[in-house]
């Protein structure tokens, strides 16, 4: 019993010592997203030492949006150890600002790389369903995209059937992987079984094997 406890404590100590920094975004709620340079977002890090100090800027997003602007969701570390995230404009009425991007940040090389630049108002962050396979939500939350790290391929794999004025339903927040291997997400609207538009949210399921989206519940 003592050997087991000692091994556990050693593993915990090694894990704790490895967590030396917190990484994330610094973004001010921008009331004028069409105005470049107001606050385009930054990737920052702070030491994991319990001391209060100013964060260090690792990367500043460009004011013209060509390399991404206004990051959304979380900064996600994939199984390969690299960081991935998305950027998005906050207002579709900004024709001079490019669409959102999917990017990679290599911690070993301190290198920022744009992987895809055709995201339209992506929602929330990314999820890694299996090693090297990332999923996220774009098109204001109506579509799910897939990115394969090994082949550097980006594709829209599914879109929720739209009702009413063509703006519902939309995924809100990140998708979640359940124990059945499928992804689930909450939408802002969901039609009834008779396709009557309800102004209530719902739960939708996405099967990454066959790329099928299915409505599971209407609130």
N, C-alpha and C positions, 0 to 999 in steps of 0.2 A: 504493500500500500504506500509506503514511504517513497519507493522508487517511482511510482506512478505520479505522485504529487510533485516530486522534484522535476520530473520530465515536463509536467504540465506548466509549472512555474517557469522553467527555462524557455519553453516555447512561447509563453505569454510575454516574457521579458524581451525575447528577440523580436517578436511582432511589435511590441510597443516601441522599441528603439528604432524600428524601421519607419515608423510613422513620424517623420520629422517636420512635415509641412502640411498645411491645409491649402488646397487650391480651389479657386472659384472665379466668379465674375464680379466686376464692379460696374454697375450701370445705374444711372439716375433716371427716374421716370421722365422721359423726354416729351415735353408738351409740343415740341416742334420738330418731329423726326425728319421733315424735309430740309431742315436747316443743317448743313454739314458742319461738323466740328463742335457742336454744342456738347454732346456727350455720346460718343460712338461706342463706348464700352471698352473694358480692359480685362485681360486675364491676370489675376493677381495670386500671390501666395503669401502666407504668413507662417512663421516658425511654430512648431508644436512644442512650446516650452512653457506655456502658461503665463507668459509675460505679455503685457499690453504694449503693442508697438504698431507702427504704421505698416500696411501691407506693401510688398514689393511688386511693382508692375513687371510682368513677364512679357506681355504682348499688348499693344494698343491697336484696336481695329481702325481701319482707314476711314477718314471722314467722307470720302466719296462712295464708300460701300463696295468698291471693286474687289476687296479681299474679305468682305463680310462686315456687317455693322449691326449693332444692337443684338447681342447674344441672347438666346432664349433657353429656358429650361436649365438643366444641370450640365456641368462639365464632367463627362463620363470617362472612367478609365476602363478600357477593354482588356480582354485576356492577354493581349500582346504587350501590355504595360503602357501603351500610348493613350493619350487623352483625345476624346472626340466631343464635338459639340456642333451646334447649329446657330446661325445668325438669321435675323429677319428684320425687314422693315416693319414699323409699327402701323403704317398707314398706307393702304393701296393707292392713295392719291398722290404718291410721290414718284412720278414717272422718270425723274432723273436719277433715282437711286436704284441700282440693280436689285434683282431678286435675292432671296436668302441663300446662304451657303452651308454646306457641310464641310467641316474642317477637321484636321488632325494636328495634334501638337506632340512632337517627339521629345520626351523628357531627356533622353540621352544626348540628343543633338541640339536641344533648345531650338527646334525648327517648327515653324508654323506653315501648314500646307493646306490649300483649298482643294477639296476632293470633288465637290460638285457645286455648281452655282446656279441651279435652276429650281430652288425651293421657293414656293410662293406662300408667304406668311406661315411658316411652319409653327406648330404648336408644341410647347413643352420640350422634353429632352429625348434622348435615345435610349434604346434597350438592346442588349446583346442576347439574342435568343439561343444561339449556340456559338462556340468559339469562332470569331471572325465574321459573324453575320449580324449586322446592325439593322434595326428597324426604327422608324420614326414617323411622324405625321406631318403632312404638308397640305397645300391647297386649302388654307384656312381651317384645317382639321378634317377635311372630307376624304383625303387620300392617305394611304399608308405607303411609305417607300422602304426599299431594301438596299443596303449597301454591303457588298462583299469585299472585305479588306484585301484578301489574297489576289483577286483579279481586278481590283479597283473599278468595280462596276456598280452603277447606280440605276435604279429603276423604280417606277411607280407600279406596285403590284396589286393594289385593290383600291376601290372607291366606294363609299357608302352610297346606295341609291338615294337620290335627292328628291325632296318633295316640296310642295308649296312654291315659294319663289326661287327655289334652287339654292338656298343657303342653309338648309337643314337636312339631315342631322350633321353635326360636327363633333369630332372628338375634342374633349376638353381635358387637358392634363396628359400625363404620360400613360402609355400602354403598360400593362402588367402581365407577366407570364405566370400562368397558373400551373398547378400540378399535372393537369392533363396535357400540357405541352402547347396549349393555345394561348393567344394574347387576348386580353380583355381591356375594354376602355369604356368610359362614361361619356355620353353625348349630351349636348344641350337640349336637343329635341328628339322625339322619337314618334313615328306614326303608329297607329293602332294596327291590329291584324287586318282591319278592313282598309288600311292605308289612309285613314282619316288623320289629318295632321293634328298632333297634340303639342301644346306648348309645355311639355314636361320632358325631362331627360329620360335616358334609357341606358341599357347596357348592351354592348355589341361584342361579339366574339370574332376574332380573326384566326384562321387556321393557316399557319406558315407553310404547311405541307402542300396545300392546294390553292392557297391565296383566296379563300372564300371568307366573306364577311357575312355574319348572321346576327340578326337582332334576337337577343335573348330575353329582354325584359323591358317593359315600359313603366316608368314610375307613376 
